[in-house]
Amino acid sequence: MRKDPYNLSELLSPSIEALGYQLWGIEFHPNSKNAILRIYIDKEDGIGIEDCEIVSNQVAGLLDVHDPITMAYTLEVSSPGLDRYFFTPEQFAAYQNQLIAFQLRSAIDNRRRFQGKVVAVTESDLSVVIKLENDQFSDEPISVPLSNIDRAQLVIDF
């Protein structure tokens, strides 16, 4: 799963929680011209633009003081959205029996992209029943090491 770049969760989470929000996850996309630090926040009744502004101002101040990132970057604060990405085992556990899409670092049976329903999760493994081509699901779940998941997100079926 996505790693916490520069261990920013430890630095930012207490301040974000003190404001009444949950730190959902952090992404850092470095590149030579326009690096992006994206912070996802959530709360029970949803996130609006004002919430993002409040957290952005708080986080920008912390990052300026502690200066953990040496390159230039753009800070973005966002809601995780309906089709949210997962960053922790607890997030997978909260969406048991829900359809997710995930991409692996190392292929299983010559595949890296899957859809499936979350059956169970531990600190190290995700158990899912795989969605088959006929829109049915496999009879037996497979166990995937969380360390092999490059990215995973909730699939919304309208």
Stockholm file with secondary structure:
# STOCKHOLM 1.0

chainA/1-158         MRKDPYNLSELLSPSIEALGYQLWGIEFHPNSKNAILRIYIDKEDGIGIEDCEIVSNQVAGLLDVHDPITMAYTLEVSSPGLDRYFFTPEQFAAYQNQLIAFQLRSAIDNRRRFQGKVVAVTESDLSVVIKLENDQFSDEPISVPLSNIDRAQLVIDF
#=GR chainA/1-158 SS CCCCGGGHHHHHHHHHHHTTCEEEEEEEECCSSCEEEEEEEECTTCCCHHHHHHHHHHHHHHHHHHCCCCSCEEEEEECCCTTCBCCSHHHHHTTTTCEEEEEEEEEETTEEEEEEEEEEECSSEEEEEEBCTTSCBCSSCEEEEGGGEEEEEECCCC
#=GC SS_cons         CCCCGGGHHHHHHHHHHHTTCEEEEEEEECCSSCEEEEEEEECTTCCCHHHHHHHHHHHHHHHHHHCCCCSCEEEEEECCCTTCBCCSHHHHHTTTTCEEEEEEEEEETTEEEEEEEEEEECSSEEEEEEBCTTSCBCSSCEEEEGGGEEEEEECCCC
//
